[in-house]
Amino acid sequence: MRKILQIAILIAGATGCGLSARADTAVQIGGAYALMNKPAAAVAGSVILVPGGDGVLGVQPDGSFSSLKGNQLVRTRKAYSAQGLASLTIDSGVNLAAAVKFMQTVAAPVTIVATSRGSLRVAGGLSAKPSAIVLTSAFLDDVKGAVGTPSALPRTLVVHHRQDGCKKTPPTAVDPFKAWGGAKVSVSWITGGTDQGDPCQARGYHGFAGQDAAVVSIVSTFAKSR
């Protein structure tokens, strides 16, 4: 893996997400950038956040970025620091397996957390042996096809809203995925919050609008468990 991990750490200005005054740090992995956030105190592990949509954040070397600011994982990326976890929010050009290997040197254990269309990238990171994965509002049928066999899964958590109205992420897909994954898969349901606009976008139940704190708590507890 010669030079697959090139790390450029540049302190950026605050992004204005309102979750933390601490600045994002730009980290270069291969030829693309990701956003790093680390707690000031001891680190209990790390989460790699894989946004939905087209995955394009447009991260710059100074830590600024231009897109997907409302995506559920992006807007809560700094909240994981309060839970004792480092977070790495990856842009579309970042190789997920390389990101896992990098974070294993920073703050193990490493959990991949992917939301919505970002869940389609999870299979590409499994060769790096993450400790666990979390699938939020995920394309579960497609994940099964990409992973191929449940034996390839690490410990896995599905977080889904019971009223998710997106056609690609119906709540009815959760139980078949759990049955397919067996003991490796656990499920946490979210209810309530607000639902506005496109049912497949971040302002609705699909994006856990109004329930960010609950999602961060559930994901953090799972990532820190053994």
C-alpha positions, -999 to 999 in steps of 0.1 A, spaced: 0 0 0 28 24 -9 17 59 -4 -20 49 -4 -24 69 28 -11 104 24 -21 124 54 -24 162 52 -37 177 84 -49 212 81 -70 229 107 -101 244 92 -126 270 103 -158 259 119 -184 246 95 -213 262 112 -232 229 119 -238 241 154 -228 207 170 -193 217 181 -169 247 182 -140 224 173 -128 227 137 -128 199 111 -94 186 101 -88 177 64 -72 143 60 -60 131 26 -64 94 18 -51 85 -16 -62 113 -39 -92 126 -19 -100 143 13 -121 134 44 -131 153 75 -116 142 108 -130 151 142 -115 138 174 -124 142 211 -101 162 233 -100 134 259 -94 96 255 -107 80 224 -129 49 227 -127 40 190 -137 56 157 -165 58 132 -162 62 94 -192 81 82 -203 74 47 -229 99 35 -259 92 12 -268 108 -21 -240 109 -46 -215 111 -17 -198 142 -30 -189 165 -2 -163 185 -21 -139 185 8 -110 210 3 -75 209 19 -85 236 44 -113 214 57 -141 234 40 -167 215 20 -196 225 -3 -222 198 -5 -244 174 16 -242 195 47 -278 185 56 -271 147 53 -278 130 86 -242 117 91 -226 149 79 -246 172 101 -239 151 132 -203 142 124 -190 164 153 -214 149 179 -195 117 180 -166 134 198 -188 140 228 -193 102 229 -155 96 230 -153 86 193 -132 100 165 -151 104 133 -139 104 97 -165 117 72 -154 105 37 -159 122 4 -169 102 -27 -134 97 -39 -120 81 -7 -114 44 -9 -133 29 20 -109 0 27 -80 25 28 -100 47 52 -106 17 75 -68 9 75 -60 45 82 -84 48 111 -72 15 126 -39 34 132 -57 63 147 -85 50 170 -94 13 170 -119 -3 170 -133 11 137 -170 10 128 -182 19 93 -215 39 95 -233 43 62 -266 59 54 -290 56 25 -272 53 -8 -239 53 10 -247 18 22 -239 6 -13 -202 14 -6 -200 -8 26 -191 -40 8 -159 -23 -6 -146 -17 29 -150 -52 43 -117 -64 31 -100 -41 56 -117 -59 85 -137 -31 103 -148 -41 137 -184 -34 130 -208 -17 106 -239 3 110 -265 7 82 -289 36 87 -318 40 63 -299 16 41 -306 0 8 -307 -34 25 -316 -56 -4 -287 -41 -24 -264 -45 5 -272 -82 7 -264 -86 -30 -231 -67 -27 -219 -85 4 -229 -119 -11 -229 -139 21 -236 -130 57 -203 -147 67 -185 -117 52 -203 -94 77 -187 -82 109 -210 -73 138 -238 -53 122 -264 -29 134 -294 -17 113 -309 16 124 -342 23 106 -372 46 110 -405 28 112 -421 54 89 -394 57 63 -413 65 31 -384 61 6 -391 34 -19 -355 22 -18 -354 18 20 -388 4 31 -391 -7 67 -404 -40 54 -368 -48 42 -354 -49 77 -367 -82 90 -356 -101 58 -321 -86 62 -321 -96 99 -331 -131 89 -304 -132 63 -277 -120 86 -287 -140 116 -269 -135 149 -245 -110 133 -273 -85 128 -291 -65 154 -318 -39 147 -327 -5 164 -359 12 154 -364 50 154 -399 66 156 -411 102 157 -393 133 145 -404 154 116 -411 146 79 -408 172 52 -402 173 15 -388 144 -6 -393 111 14 -358 100 4 -340 131 16 -326 143 49 -355 165 61 -378 135 65 -381 103 85 -356 88 61 -330 113 73 -341 109 110 -351 146 111 -356 157 147 -340 125 160 -303 132 155 -294 128 192 -311 94 194 -293 81 163 -259 94 175 -265 77 209 -275 44 194 -246 43 169 -221 54 196 -232 28 221 -229 1 195 -195 13 182 -181 13 217 -195 -22 227 -175 -53 222 
